């Protein structure tokens, strides 16, 4: 009967571990992108200089 007390906290631990895993993977992907680009500021500059196309009025 004591297992019910511990099982109620299990999903919270799983949720936190999934969030932590996603954060670590996102950081690793960002660092991998920096390594591939060769320049640490080129990733943020490419986002700042990105062209925005408004396609809401085009048929499609």
Secondary structure, DSSP 8 states (H G I E B T S, - for coil): -THHHHHHHHHHHHHHHHHHHHHHHHHHHHHHHHHHHSSTTHHHHHHHT------TTS--
